[in-house]
Amino acid sequence: MLFAAILANPRATGIPLAAAEPMIYSWSKLPLTGDPSVIRASLAATLVLASVAVASANDSIGHLSAGGIVFGRTADIEMRSEDLYVSVNEIRVRYRFFNTSDKDITTLVAFPMPDLPAPSDADSRNVPVEGSPNFMGFKTQVDGKAVDMQVEQRAVALGIDRSDLLKGLNVPLAPFNDATTNAARALPPEKQAELVALGVLRSDVYDIGQGMKAHIHPNWTLRTTYHWTQVFPSRKEIVVEHQYKPSVGASVETGVGSPNADAGEREDYRKRYCMDAEFTAAVQRARAALKRGAQGKPLSEKRLEYILTTGSNWAGPIKDFRLVIDKGAPGNLISACGKFKKISPTQFEWRQADFFPQSNLEVLILEPLQ
């Protein structure tokens, strides 16, 4: 569903991504009527990571899905509010929690990072902060004070935890770092062969100017969780805030509105981002202007995802939920599922009382190619 206020500029081109976060109702899809700055659409219940068809598969970079803090379900701690801001540059969220019981509650609170598979030609992902265990720059404060968090990282290959094996070989666990690849390639050939058989490493044969040779690469998935122990005082409210850099999927040119796009992918995008006829028409007008040699530019694409469903682990619904999505520039096009009202040239707000998240948020932004 396009934030229809942007349709006033039919020459706007390009597609940036929005972001996702941890809580959302399922909305039945309604047509866009009345005030064009209000969007009503369905929230997709299933998250699909397939990217839209573009001129070349190498032009598309995938994204990582992240969300909010989680812990086991509780009947005593309620989330009084969640204020979430999503953009391609930053995700910020502020929670107000209240312990309704007559005693303090001490519990582990965790922020699970998205699984990070080893990079490959078929699956390239955007890592916001490379060379760091905190690869999304995650920060947390409680009542205005920074939290001293711990981190747990595991390397999983073919469903089996191989962290201790890699540590024993002095191979770093981050599969996307050059240091990790170099350490794996420095292992004795017999050890490399053993790890290839276990699915921990892979051996790809290709030519880098020295003839066809086998090259060793990491082949595991990194699972990272930040966690800390939090005290929720009896019958008191605390404020928890966190921020991080989102992982943004991108395509040099979008397949949205292209007559050459695969029908299945068109339908997938329509459902995931609630793209309606008005949004598609705006994209087609931009394509037509480009074809005529007019002022139009090719549309690039960005995709963001935020896990909202962890918000259902608290006592009752979120009493006051607020989500603001920023599309970055007035000329960008944006499409997402939800109920939004335009509050600035680039921002759209969704407010909901007694909100119980059942699905996650995905946002598609199209922006003029620079």
N, C-alpha and C positions, 0 to 999 in steps of 0.2 A: 504494500500500500504506500503510495507516494505521499509525502507530506505535501498536500496539494497546493499550498501557498507558493511553492516554487514554480508551479506550472505557469505562473504569470510571465515567466521568462522562457519561452519555448526554445530559445537558442542555447540555453544553458546545457553544457555537456560535461561528461566526466562522471565517475562514480566512486566516491569514497566510502569506506565502511563505517558503520556505527559499532556499538559494543553491546555485549550481553551482560546480564547480571543475575543475581540469584533469587528471583521470585516472580511468578506471573500466573494469572488466571488463564483459563481457556475462555476465549471470547468467541461467540458465534459471529460469523462474518456478516457485516452490514454494509450496504452500499454507502459510498461517500455522498452525503447530501448536506444541504444547508451551508453553514460556514465552512469554506474550503480549507480553513486552517485546522479543522478537527478531523481526525482520522479514526474510524472504527473498523476493525478488521479482526480476523481470527488469529490466535496465537498457535503456531505450529507446535504440535506435541512431540514430534520426532525431529531430532537434529540430524541433518544430512550434510556431510562435508564435501560433497562433489562440487567442483567448480564449473562455471558456465563455459561453453565452448568459445574459444578465441582463435585467432589466426594461427597461433602456435602454442602447443602445450607447454613449452618452456617459458612462455610469457606469464604463467600463473604461479603465484606463491600462496601456499596455504597459511591458515592461521591456527592459533591455539585457543581453546576455550577455557576461560577462567571465571571465577565467581567470588562468592563471599565466604566469610568464616563459617565453620560448621562444628558441631559436636553432636553426641547422641541426643536423641529426643528427650525433652524435659517437659514436665507438667508444671514447673514452678517459675521458670524464667520466661517472661514475655518480651516480645520486641515491640516497643511502643512506637517506634518510627524507624524508617529507613529512607535516607536521602541519597540518591545515586546520581552521579554525573558520568556520562559516557561520551568520549570523543576518540578520534584516532590517535591522539597524543597522550591522553591521560584518562584513567578511570579513578574516580574518587567516590567513597561511600562513607556515610556517617550513620551509625546505629545508636539508638537509645534503648537500653535494656533495663528491665525492672524485675527484681526478685520478689515474688509475691508471698514467699514462705516466711515463717517466723524464725528461720535460722540461716546463717551464711551458707552459701554453696560454693565449694571449690571444685573446679572441673578443668579438664584439658580442653583447650580451644585450638582448633587447627585451621589452617588455610592450605588446602591441597592445590598445588600447582597443576596445570594440565600436563598429561603425559607427553613426553618429548621423544619421539622416535628418532633413530639415527637418520641423518639426511641421505637422500638418494635422488637420482635423476627423476624418478617417478613421484617423489613426495618431498618437496622443498617447503620448509616452514620458516616463518619469520620469528627470529629470536631477538627480542628488544634489547637485552643487555647480554652481549656475548662475553665468554670468559669468566663468568661468575655463577656460583650456585644459585644466586638470587637472580635468575635470568629474566625476571619481569620487574625488577627494582621494587619489590614489595616492601612497604613500610606500614607499621601499625602504631597507633597511640591509644591509650586508655585514659580518659579524663585529662587529656592534654599532655600526657607523659609518654615518651617512647617506650615501647615494649621490647624487652630483651628476649628475642625468640630463639628457639633451637630449630635445627633443620635435620631432616632425615631424608637421605637419598638412597634409592635402590635401583640397580640395573637388572632389568628383566628381559630374558631372551627365551622365546618359545614358552612363555608362561612360567618360567623358573627363575628364581632370584639368584643371580650370579654375581652379586656385589662383592662378597668375600673373595671369590675367585679372582676377580679383576684387581681388587686391592692387594691381594697376595702377589700379583704380578706387577704391581706399581703402575697399573693402567688407570688413569683418571676415569671417573664415572660419567662425565659429560660427553655424550657421543658426538656432539657437534663441534668440539674444539680441535684445533690442529694438533695440540699437544697430545690429545687422546689418540688420534690417528698415528702420530709419529711413534708413540709408545707401543702401540699394537704392531706396527711394522718393524719395530726393533726386537720383537720377540723371536726366539729361535724358530726355524721353519716347522719343527715337529710340534711345538706348542701352538703355533698359528693353525696348523692342520687340526689339532685337537679342538680349538675354539671354533673353527669353522664347522666341524662336525656337531658341536653343541649349539650352533646357531648364534653364538656370541659375536663372531666375526663373519664377514662374507668376502669372497675372493672374486673380483670382477676383472675380466680380461678386456683390455683396450690399449690403444696406441697413443702415447703422449710424445711421439716423435722419436721413439727408440724401438719401434716395432711392437707387435702384439705381445703384451706381458700381463701377468696376473698382478693385481693391486689389492692389498688388504684394506678393508674398511670396517669400522664399528657397525654392529648390526643389532644392538639392543635398544630397549626403550628405557628412558630415565624417568623415574617417578620421584617427585620431590614434594615434601610436606613441611611447611613451617608450623610450629606449634608452641604454645606457652600455657602455663597454668594460671587460671584467672579466678579471683575471688569475687563472687557476686554478693554484696552485703544484703542482709535481710531487710526487706521492705525499703530498699533504696534503688535509685537509678544510677547507672553508669553509662558513659558515652564511649563507644569504640569507633575509631576512624581508621580507615586504611586507604592507601593509594598505590597504584602501580602503572607501569607502561603496558598498554595492551599489545597483543600480537595481532597484526593486521594482515589479512590475506589480500592479495592484489593481483590484478591482471592489467597488462599494458593497454589492451583494448577490451571492452566488454562485448559479450555475445548477445546481450539484451537487445531486442529489437532487430537482430540480424536475421534475414531470411534464410541464412545458411546454418543457423543454430539448430542443434538436435532437438526434436520435439519433446523428448523425455526431459532434457535439461531445462528447456523453457518452462515446462510444467513444474519441475522441481523448484525453480527460482520463483515462479508465481506463488507457490504455496509457502515457501520458506519466508519470503519477504512480503507477502500479501500485495504483490504488484497488481494494480488494477489497470483498466483501459486507459485512464488518464495518464498514468505514469508511462505506460508503453507508448502512448501517442507522443508524449514529450520527447522521449528518446528517438522515436522515428522522425520527428520534426528536425531534431538535431542532426540525424543522419542525412536527411534530405538536404539540409542546408550545406552540409559538408560536400555532398555529391554535386551540388550546383556550383561549388567553388565560392560559396558565400562566406559569412563571418564564422561559421561553425568550426569546431575543432573535434577531433576524435575523442571518444569518451573512455576514460580509464576507470577502473573498478577497484573498490576497496570493500572488504568484508570484515565484520566484527561479530563476535559472539560472547554472550555473558550468561553464566549459569545462575539462574534465579531460584531453582527448586530447593536449594539448601535452606531457604527462608522458611520452609514448612517444618523444620525441626524444633521450633520454639513452641511455647505454650500458646495455643490459639493463633489467630491470624495476625498479620502485621497491622497494627492499628492505624498507622498513617504512612502510606507508601508514596514516595515521590521519585520519579525518574525524569531526568533531563537528558536529551540526546542533542549533541551539537554536530551539525553537518560540516562545519569548518569554514565555508564561504557561501555568501548569498546565492551565487550562481550554481551551486552544486544541486544535484537531485538526490533525494533520499527516500528509501522505502523500507518500512518495517511493519510488523504486526503489533497492534496495540491501539490505545485510545489516547491520542495526543492533541494538544492545543499549542499553536504557535505563540511563543512568548518573546521572540526577538528575530531579527533577520536570519539567524542561523540555528536557533534553539527551539526545541519542541518539548513540551512538558506533559507527563501523564501522572495524575494524582488519583489515588484509590484508597478509600477507607476500608478497614477490615479486609485486608488483602491476603489471600492464601495462594502462594505460588504453586502452580502445577506444571508449568512448562518454562522453557528458557527463551531468551531474547536473541534474535539475529537481526542485523541491520546491514543494508546495502546502500552505499553512497557512490554516485557517479559524478565525476568531476572532469572539467576540461583538461585534456592532456596538454601539459606545458611544453 
